[in-house]
Amino acid sequence: MHSLHTDSRGPLPLFIAGERRLGRGDDAESLYPATGEVVARLRTASVDDVDEAIRAADHAFRTSTWARRKPHERAAVLYRIAQLIRERAEPLAQRQREDNGKPISETRALVASAAGTFQFFASACETMEEALTPSRGDYFTMSVHEPMGVVAAITPWNSPIASEAQKLAPALAAGCAVVIKPAEATPLMALELAALCEQAGVPPGMVSVLAGRGSVIGDAITRHPLVRRVSFTGGTATGKHIARIAADKMMPVSMELGGKSATMVLDDADLDHAINGVLYGIFSSSGESCIAGSRLFVARSRYAEFMDRLAAKAAALRVGDPCDERTQMGPLITPRHRESIERHVAVGLAEGGTLRIGGRRPEGALYERGNYYLPTIIEGLDNRATISREEIFGPVLVAMPFDDWDDLVAQANDSVYALAAGIWTGDYRKAWALGRAVQAGTVWINTYKQFSIATPFGGWRDSGLGREKGRLGIQQYMEQKSLYWGLNPHPLAWAD
């Protein structure tokens, strides 16, 4: 067991305009979701802090050497950040556990992911090539990319260090200055990453962390005239609000928003693989995941057997202390979020759903102070039910049988969301056909919730705009420019 690290030395400083200092906003606390204990206190940013940080970031972008360094020189600093994350892997994992209550086995994986992200974009940075485009006259042409300037990263509470790394690393690789707005509930990992950037040699002012309420601080960041791009991960309603502001500014955005992902078990699936994959897809991270496989479609001929086995295995999942290496599901992020999940379940039951398992808080002394909720499976509804349509963002699975191929494709695609999907089948032809037919940014086949920093990620429709990750992830923080080099020895004839 790892003891809770509480900070009794007063509020934590933020990173504002190249300095570590207290914000001028409201007092706030980071609470441990497993017990409600205070992990850290901090003074949040004010709107004036936002303006100061962004103006300092713009000054650092224009006057420091960062944007003008050779790509391999910026890459060297990113490699160093990756190394520092690995050197501090265990304390960072424990800090992430305290900040959002995920099991320690999962937070260790998130820290490793963050290190890998910085390493990947370091490599992508120093090997990024520009293009010499085909000539169509007495000139030759080039396509090059320039850093945008100050960009904003607005991040969620469910996987802070990984999400922040996925925005910070490519933006720094591109040569940009970055203002990070972490989620209200989980400000600590952004502060840790900013400290590591400073230690690795990122110039002062190039990274700021502005903790505070999204409706105030996030809004002020998005509206600021010096912010050239916003990368946002979070709820669809907030994403649409940011998009409206961005439209008025003619500012590009990238957004990873909500999901209601379908997992589909065909009649020829290996049930052992499918059961484990479905469980992992919905109940890992306590279902607090945008790509959670929350809608399950099973071939009617296999439905009864599959659901019996799935329910038995789900009921045996270990819900408990995030410090315990064996824990599979920790607490939810806040009491308010748990209440939201309970309301969704109540709506599902009122609409005619039946509980297969779960649907309540666990009992016992271990769970009394934490925000725990049992893995929940609801049957008896169709794809038109409210909880089949709305993102719950918790450990709630809606299970439905399907009858034929057309029925499956129609139901899987009948959603405003299109972030991810899972397919379980033993036939590669079916996998290919269904993988192409389903509308989603990511489709997993005989696996689920696996990620590669080298592979682009994002959603369609209400699940978002643009892509993160992949070699081209750097270029979303850059503007493309074309250069024409005249080769004609004679003046342009038009003026003669």
C-alpha positions as CSV (number, residue, x, y, z in Angstrom):
1,M,0.0,0.0,0.0
2,H,1.2,3.5,-0.9
3,S,0.4,6.2,1.5
4,L,-1.5,9.3,0.4
5,H,0.8,12.2,-0.3
6,T,-0.9,15.3,1.1
7,D,0.6,18.7,0.8
8,S,0.4,20.8,4.0
9,R,2.8,23.5,2.9
10,G,0.1,25.8,1.4
11,P,-1.2,26.3,-2.2
12,L,0.8,24.9,-5.1
13,P,2.1,27.5,-7.5
14,L,1.1,27.5,-11.2
15,F,3.3,28.1,-14.2
16,I,2.5,31.6,-15.4
17,A,4.5,33.7,-17.8
18,G,7.8,31.9,-17.1
19,E,7.4,32.0,-13.4
20,R,6.2,29.6,-10.7
21,R,3.7,31.6,-8.7
22,L,0.3,31.5,-7.1
23,G,-2.7,32.3,-9.4
24,R,-4.8,35.3,-8.6
25,G,-8.1,33.3,-8.8
26,D,-10.1,31.2,-6.4
27,D,-8.7,28.7,-4.0
28,A,-9.2,25.0,-5.1
29,E,-8.4,21.5,-3.9
30,S,-7.4,18.3,-5.6
31,L,-9.4,15.5,-3.8
32,Y,-8.5,11.8,-3.8
33,P,-11.6,10.1,-5.3
34,A,-11.0,7.0,-3.2
35,T,-11.4,8.8,0.2
36,G,-12.2,12.4,-0.4
37,E,-9.0,13.5,1.3
38,V,-7.2,16.6,0.1
39,V,-4.2,15.8,-2.1
40,A,-3.1,19.4,-2.8
41,R,-4.3,22.9,-2.5
42,L,-3.8,25.6,-5.2
43,R,-4.7,29.1,-6.1
44,T,-6.3,29.0,-9.5
45,A,-5.6,31.4,-12.4
46,S,-7.5,34.6,-13.0
47,V,-8.5,36.1,-16.3
48,D,-5.6,38.6,-15.8
49,D,-3.3,35.6,-15.3
50,V,-4.5,34.2,-18.6
51,D,-3.7,37.4,-20.5
52,E,-0.3,37.7,-18.8
53,A,0.6,34.1,-19.6
54,I,-0.4,34.3,-23.2
55,R,1.3,37.6,-23.8
56,A,4.5,36.2,-22.2
57,A,4.1,33.0,-24.3
58,D,3.9,35.1,-27.5
59,H,7.0,37.1,-26.4
60,A,8.9,33.8,-25.7
61,F,7.8,32.4,-29.0
62,R,9.1,35.5,-30.9
63,T,12.3,36.2,-28.9
64,S,13.6,32.9,-27.5
65,T,15.5,30.6,-29.7
66,W,13.0,27.7,-29.5
67,A,11.1,28.2,-32.8
68,R,14.3,29.0,-34.7
69,R,16.2,26.0,-33.4
70,K,17.0,23.2,-35.8
71,P,14.5,20.4,-35.5
72,H,17.1,18.0,-34.1
73,E,17.9,20.6,-31.4
74,R,14.3,20.8,-30.3
75,A,14.1,17.0,-30.5
76,A,17.0,16.7,-28.1
77,V,15.0,18.5,-25.4
78,L,11.9,16.3,-26.1
79,Y,14.1,13.2,-25.7
80,R,15.3,14.6,-22.4
81,I,11.7,15.2,-21.2
82,A,10.9,11.5,-22.1
83,Q,14.0,10.4,-20.1
84,L,13.0,12.6,-17.1
85,I,9.4,11.1,-17.1
86,R,10.9,7.6,-17.0
87,E,13.3,8.5,-14.2
88,R,10.4,9.7,-12.1
89,A,7.9,7.1,-13.4
90,E,6.8,5.7,-10.0
91,P,6.2,9.1,-8.2
92,L,4.4,10.4,-11.2
93,A,2.2,7.3,-11.4
94,Q,1.4,7.7,-7.7
95,R,0.6,11.4,-8.1
96,Q,-1.7,10.6,-11.0
97,R,-3.4,7.9,-8.9
98,E,-4.0,10.5,-6.2
99,D,-5.2,13.1,-8.6
100,N,-7.9,11.1,-10.3
101,G,-8.2,7.8,-8.5
102,K,-7.3,5.4,-11.3
103,P,-5.7,2.1,-10.2
104,I,-1.9,2.2,-9.9
105,S,-1.5,-0.3,-12.6
106,E,-3.3,2.0,-15.0
107,T,-1.5,5.2,-14.0
108,R,1.8,3.5,-14.5
109,A,0.8,2.7,-18.0
110,L,-0.3,6.3,-18.5
111,V,3.1,7.6,-17.4
112,A,4.8,5.2,-19.7
113,S,2.6,6.4,-22.5
114,A,3.5,10.0,-21.8
115,A,7.2,9.2,-22.0
116,G,6.7,7.3,-25.3
117,T,4.7,10.3,-26.7
118,F,7.6,12.7,-26.1
119,Q,10.1,10.2,-27.5
120,F,7.9,9.6,-30.7
121,F,7.5,13.3,-31.4
122,A,11.2,14.0,-30.8
123,S,11.9,11.4,-33.5
124,A,9.2,12.8,-35.8
125,C,10.5,16.3,-35.3
126,E,14.1,15.6,-36.3
127,T,13.1,13.5,-39.3
128,M,10.2,15.6,-40.6
129,E,10.7,16.4,-44.3
130,E,9.4,19.3,-46.4
131,A,8.3,18.8,-50.0
132,L,9.7,19.9,-53.3
133,T,6.6,20.0,-55.5
134,P,6.5,19.3,-59.2
135,S,7.4,22.5,-61.3
136,R,4.9,23.8,-63.8
137,G,6.8,26.7,-65.1
138,D,10.2,28.6,-65.0
139,Y,10.4,28.2,-61.3
140,F,10.6,25.4,-58.7
141,T,8.3,25.2,-55.8
142,M,8.5,24.1,-52.2
143,S,6.0,23.4,-49.4
144,V,7.2,24.2,-45.9
145,H,5.7,24.5,-42.5
146,E,6.1,27.2,-39.9
147,P,5.0,27.1,-36.2
148,M,1.8,28.9,-35.4
149,G,2.8,30.7,-32.3
150,V,0.9,30.4,-29.0
151,V,-1.5,27.4,-28.9
152,A,-3.8,26.1,-26.2
153,A,-4.2,22.6,-24.8
154,I,-7.4,22.0,-22.9
155,T,-7.3,18.6,-21.3
156,P,-9.7,16.2,-19.5
157,W,-9.6,14.6,-16.1
158,N,-9.7,10.9,-17.0
159,S,-6.2,10.5,-18.3
160,P,-4.4,13.8,-17.6
161,I,-0.7,13.0,-18.1
162,A,-1.3,11.0,-21.3
163,S,-3.7,13.6,-22.8
164,E,-1.4,16.5,-21.9
165,A,1.6,14.8,-23.4
166,Q,-0.3,14.2,-26.6
167,K,-0.9,17.9,-27.1
168,L,2.3,19.3,-25.5
169,A,4.8,17.2,-27.2
170,P,3.8,17.8,-30.9
171,A,3.2,21.5,-30.2
172,L,6.7,21.9,-28.7
173,A,8.1,19.8,-31.5
174,A,6.5,22.3,-34.0
175,G,8.2,25.2,-32.2
176,C,5.0,26.6,-30.6
177,A,4.5,28.0,-27.1
178,V,1.8,26.2,-25.2
179,V,-0.8,27.2,-22.6
180,I,-2.2,24.2,-20.8
181,K,-5.7,24.4,-19.2
182,P,-6.0,21.2,-17.1
183,A,-9.4,19.9,-15.9
184,E,-10.6,21.5,-12.7
185,A,-10.6,18.2,-10.9
186,T,-7.1,17.1,-12.0
187,P,-4.5,20.0,-12.2
188,L,-1.5,18.2,-10.8
189,M,-0.1,16.3,-13.8
190,A,0.1,19.4,-16.0
191,L,2.2,21.1,-13.3
192,E,4.5,18.1,-13.1
193,L,5.0,18.1,-16.9
194,A,5.7,21.8,-17.0
195,A,8.3,21.4,-14.3
196,L,10.0,18.6,-16.4
197,C,9.9,20.8,-19.5
198,E,11.7,23.5,-17.5
199,Q,14.2,21.1,-16.2
200,A,14.9,19.7,-19.7
201,G,15.6,23.1,-21.2
202,V,12.4,24.4,-22.7
203,P,12.8,28.2,-22.5
204,P,10.8,30.1,-19.8
205,G,7.4,31.3,-20.8
206,M,7.0,28.6,-23.6
207,V,4.9,26.4,-21.3
208,S,2.2,27.8,-18.9
209,V,-0.3,25.9,-16.8
210,L,-3.5,27.8,-16.0
211,A,-5.7,25.8,-13.6
212,G,-9.2,26.9,-13.0
213,R,-12.8,26.7,-14.1
214,G,-13.3,25.8,-17.8
215,S,-16.2,28.2,-18.2
216,V,-13.9,31.1,-17.1
217,I,-10.3,30.2,-17.7
218,G,-10.8,27.9,-20.7
219,D,-13.1,30.5,-22.3
220,A,-10.7,33.3,-21.8
221,I,-7.9,31.3,-23.3
222,T,-10.0,30.3,-26.3
223,R,-11.1,33.9,-27.0
224,H,-7.6,35.5,-26.6
225,P,-6.5,37.1,-29.9
226,L,-2.9,35.7,-29.5
227,V,-4.0,32.1,-29.3
228,R,-3.6,30.6,-32.8
229,R,-5.1,27.1,-32.2
230,V,-7.0,25.2,-29.5
231,S,-6.6,21.4,-29.0
232,F,-9.4,20.3,-26.8
233,T,-10.4,16.9,-25.3
234,G,-13.6,16.8,-23.4
235,G,-17.4,16.9,-23.6
236,T,-19.2,17.6,-26.9
237,A,-21.2,20.6,-25.6
238,T,-18.0,22.4,-24.5
239,G,-16.4,21.4,-27.8
240,K,-19.2,23.0,-29.8
241,H,-18.9,26.2,-27.7
242,I,-15.2,26.4,-28.4
243,A,-15.9,25.8,-32.1
244,R,-18.2,28.7,-32.2
245,I,-15.6,31.0,-30.7
246,A,-13.0,29.6,-33.1
247,A,-15.3,30.3,-36.1
248,D,-15.4,34.0,-35.2
249,K,-11.6,34.1,-34.9
250,M,-11.0,32.0,-38.0
251,M,-8.9,29.8,-35.7
252,P,-8.3,26.1,-36.4
253,V,-9.2,23.6,-33.7
254,S,-8.8,19.9,-33.0
255,M,-11.3,18.2,-30.8
256,E,-11.7,14.8,-29.3
257,L,-15.2,14.7,-27.9
258,G,-17.7,12.2,-26.6
259,G,-18.5,8.7,-27.7
260,K,-21.0,5.9,-27.6
261,S,-18.9,3.2,-29.1
262,A,-20.4,0.0,-30.4
263,T,-18.8,-3.4,-29.8
264,M,-20.1,-6.1,-32.1
265,V,-19.8,-9.9,-31.4
266,L,-20.6,-11.9,-34.5
267,D,-21.8,-15.5,-34.5
268,D,-18.3,-16.9,-35.3
269,A,-16.4,-14.9,-32.7
270,D,-14.0,-16.6,-30.2
271,L,-16.1,-16.0,-27.0
272,D,-13.1,-16.1,-24.7
273,H,-11.4,-13.3,-26.5
274,A,-14.7,-11.3,-27.0
275,I,-15.7,-11.5,-23.4
276,N,-12.4,-10.3,-22.1
277,G,-12.3,-7.6,-24.7
278,V,-15.8,-6.3,-24.0
279,L,-15.1,-6.2,-20.3
280,Y,-11.9,-4.3,-20.8
281,G,-13.5,-2.0,-23.3
282,I,-16.3,-0.8,-21.0
283,F,-15.1,-1.4,-17.4
284,S,-11.4,-0.5,-17.4
285,S,-10.9,3.1,-16.2
286,S,-14.3,2.5,-14.5
287,G,-15.9,3.4,-17.9
288,E,-14.6,6.9,-17.7
289,S,-13.2,6.8,-21.2
290,C,-14.4,8.5,-24.4
291,I,-13.8,5.3,-26.4
292,A,-15.5,3.0,-23.9
293,G,-17.4,0.2,-25.7
294,S,-20.8,1.1,-24.0
295,R,-23.2,-0.3,-26.7
296,L,-22.9,-4.1,-27.1
297,F,-24.4,-5.9,-30.0
298,V,-24.3,-9.7,-30.0
299,A,-25.5,-12.1,-32.6
300,R,-28.9,-13.5,-31.4
301,S,-27.8,-17.1,-31.8
302,R,-24.9,-16.5,-29.3
303,Y,-26.6,-13.9,-27.1
304,A,-27.8,-16.0,-24.2
305,E,-24.5,-17.9,-23.8
306,F,-22.4,-14.8,-24.3
307,M,-24.4,-12.7,-21.7
308,D,-24.3,-15.5,-19.1
309,R,-20.5,-15.7,-19.3
310,L,-20.0,-11.9,-19.6
311,A,-22.2,-11.2,-16.6
312,A,-20.5,-13.8,-14.4
313,K,-17.0,-12.4,-15.3
314,A,-18.1,-8.8,-14.9
315,A,-19.5,-9.5,-11.4
316,A,-16.1,-10.9,-10.4
317,L,-14.1,-7.8,-11.4
318,R,-12.1,-6.4,-8.5
319,V,-13.5,-3.0,-7.5
320,G,-11.4,-1.4,-4.8
321,D,-8.4,0.6,-3.5
322,P,-6.4,2.2,-6.4
323,C,-3.2,1.5,-4.4
324,D,-3.8,-2.3,-4.7
325,E,-2.0,-3.8,-7.6
326,R,-4.9,-6.3,-8.1
327,T,-7.6,-3.6,-8.4
328,Q,-9.3,-3.5,-11.8
329,M,-11.8,-0.7,-11.1
330,G,-11.2,2.3,-8.9
331,P,-13.5,5.1,-7.8
332,L,-15.2,7.5,-10.1
333,I,-13.8,11.0,-10.3
334,T,-16.3,12.9,-8.1
335,P,-19.5,12.3,-6.1
336,R,-21.4,14.5,-8.6
337,H,-20.2,12.3,-11.5
338,R,-21.4,9.2,-9.7
339,E,-24.8,10.8,-9.2
340,S,-25.0,11.5,-12.9
341,I,-24.3,7.9,-13.7
342,E,-27.0,6.8,-11.2
343,R,-29.5,9.1,-12.9
344,H,-28.7,7.5,-16.3
345,V,-29.2,4.0,-14.9
346,A,-32.5,5.1,-13.4
347,V,-33.7,6.4,-16.7
348,G,-32.7,3.1,-18.4
349,L,-34.7,1.1,-15.9
350,A,-37.7,3.4,-16.2
351,E,-37.7,3.0,-20.0
352,G,-38.0,-0.8,-19.5
353,G,-34.4,-2.0,-19.1
354,T,-33.5,-4.8,-16.7
355,L,-30.4,-5.0,-14.6
356,R,-28.2,-8.0,-15.3
357,I,-25.6,-7.0,-12.7
358,G,-24.6,-3.9,-10.8
359,G,-26.7,-0.7,-10.8
360,R,-25.6,0.3,-7.3
361,R,-22.7,1.4,-5.1
362,P,-20.6,-1.4,-3.5
363,E,-21.1,-1.9,0.2
364,G,-18.4,-2.1,2.9
365,A,-16.1,0.0,4.9
366,L,-13.6,0.3,2.0
367,Y,-16.2,2.1,-0.2
368,E,-17.8,4.4,2.3
369,R,-15.7,7.5,1.6
370,G,-15.0,6.9,-2.1
371,N,-16.9,7.5,-5.3
372,Y,-17.3,3.8,-6.1
373,Y,-19.9,2.2,-8.4
374,L,-20.3,-1.4,-9.5
375,P,-19.9,-2.6,-13.1
376,T,-23.4,-2.5,-14.5
377,I,-25.0,-4.3,-17.4
378,I,-28.5,-3.4,-18.6
379,E,-30.6,-5.5,-21.0
380,G,-34.0,-5.3,-22.5
381,L,-33.6,-2.0,-24.3
382,D,-33.0,-1.2,-28.0
383,N,-30.8,1.3,-29.7
384,R,-33.4,4.0,-29.4
385,A,-33.4,4.1,-25.6
386,T,-32.0,7.2,-23.9
387,I,-29.0,5.3,-22.4
388,S,-28.2,3.8,-25.8
389,R,-28.0,7.4,-27.2
390,E,-26.4,9.5,-24.5
391,E,-22.8,9.2,-23.3
392,I,-22.8,8.0,-19.7
393,F,-19.0,8.1,-19.1
394,G,-19.1,5.4,-16.5
395,P,-19.2,1.6,-16.0
396,V,-22.6,1.0,-17.7
397,L,-23.0,-1.4,-20.6
398,V,-26.2,-1.6,-22.7
399,A,-26.4,-5.1,-24.3
400,M,-28.6,-5.8,-27.3
401,P,-29.0,-8.8,-29.7
402,F,-28.9,-8.3,-33.5
403,D,-30.5,-10.4,-36.2
404,D,-28.6,-9.8,-39.4
405,W,-25.8,-7.9,-41.1
406,D,-27.9,-4.9,-42.2
407,D,-29.5,-4.7,-38.8
408,L,-26.1,-4.6,-37.1
409,V,-24.6,-1.9,-39.4
410,A,-27.7,0.3,-39.2
411,Q,-27.8,0.2,-35.4
412,A,-24.0,0.6,-34.9
413,N,-24.1,3.7,-37.1
414,D,-27.3,5.1,-35.7
415,S,-25.6,7.5,-33.2
416,V,-24.5,11.2,-33.2
417,Y,-21.2,9.9,-32.0
418,A,-18.6,8.1,-34.1
419,L,-15.4,7.8,-32.2
420,A,-14.6,4.1,-31.9
421,A,-16.0,0.6,-32.5
422,G,-15.0,-3.0,-31.8
423,I,-15.5,-6.1,-33.9
424,W,-15.2,-9.7,-32.8
425,T,-15.2,-12.3,-35.5
426,G,-13.2,-15.3,-36.8
427,D,-13.6,-14.3,-40.4
428,Y,-11.2,-11.8,-41.8
429,R,-13.6,-11.1,-44.7
430,K,-16.4,-10.1,-42.3
431,A,-13.9,-8.1,-40.3
432,W,-12.8,-6.1,-43.3
433,A,-16.4,-5.5,-44.6
434,L,-17.7,-4.5,-41.2
435,G,-14.6,-2.4,-40.4
436,R,-15.2,-0.4,-43.5
437,A,-19.0,-0.1,-43.1
438,V,-19.0,1.1,-39.5
439,Q,-18.7,4.8,-39.0
440,A,-16.0,5.5,-36.5
441,G,-12.5,7.2,-36.3
442,T,-11.0,4.0,-34.8
443,V,-12.1,0.4,-35.3
444,W,-10.6,-2.4,-33.2
445,I,-10.8,-6.0,-34.6
446,N,-10.5,-8.8,-32.1
447,T,-9.0,-6.4,-29.6
448,Y,-10.1,-3.2,-28.0
449,K,-8.7,0.0,-26.4
450,Q,-5.2,-0.5,-27.8
451,F,-3.3,2.7,-28.8
452,S,-0.2,3.6,-30.7
453,I,1.2,7.1,-30.7
454,A,2.2,6.4,-34.3
455,T,-1.4,6.0,-35.4
456,P,-3.8,9.0,-35.9
457,F,-6.7,9.2,-33.5
458,G,-10.0,11.2,-33.6
459,G,-13.7,11.0,-34.3
460,W,-16.4,11.8,-36.7
461,R,-19.6,13.9,-36.2
462,D,-20.2,14.8,-32.6
463,S,-17.1,12.9,-31.6
464,G,-14.8,15.6,-32.8
465,L,-12.7,17.3,-35.5
466,G,-9.2,16.7,-36.6
467,R,-6.7,14.1,-35.5
468,E,-4.0,13.7,-32.8
469,K,-1.0,11.4,-32.8
470,G,0.9,10.1,-35.9
471,R,3.8,11.8,-37.6
472,L,1.6,14.5,-39.0
473,G,0.4,15.4,-35.5
474,I,3.2,18.0,-35.5
475,Q,1.8,19.7,-38.5
476,Q,-1.6,20.5,-36.8
477,Y,0.4,23.1,-34.8
478,M,2.0,24.6,-38.0
479,E,0.9,26.7,-40.9
480,Q,1.8,25.5,-44.4
481,K,3.6,27.8,-46.7
482,S,4.5,27.6,-50.4
483,L,7.7,29.0,-51.8
484,Y,8.2,29.8,-55.5
485,W,11.8,30.2,-56.8
486,G,12.0,32.0,-60.1
487,L,14.4,30.5,-62.7
488,N,13.6,32.5,-65.8
489,P,16.6,34.7,-66.7
490,H,14.3,37.3,-68.3
491,P,11.9,39.7,-66.6
492,L,8.2,38.8,-66.5
493,A,7.0,39.7,-70.0
494,W,3.6,41.1,-68.9
495,A,5.0,44.4,-67.8
496,D,6.8,45.1,-71.1
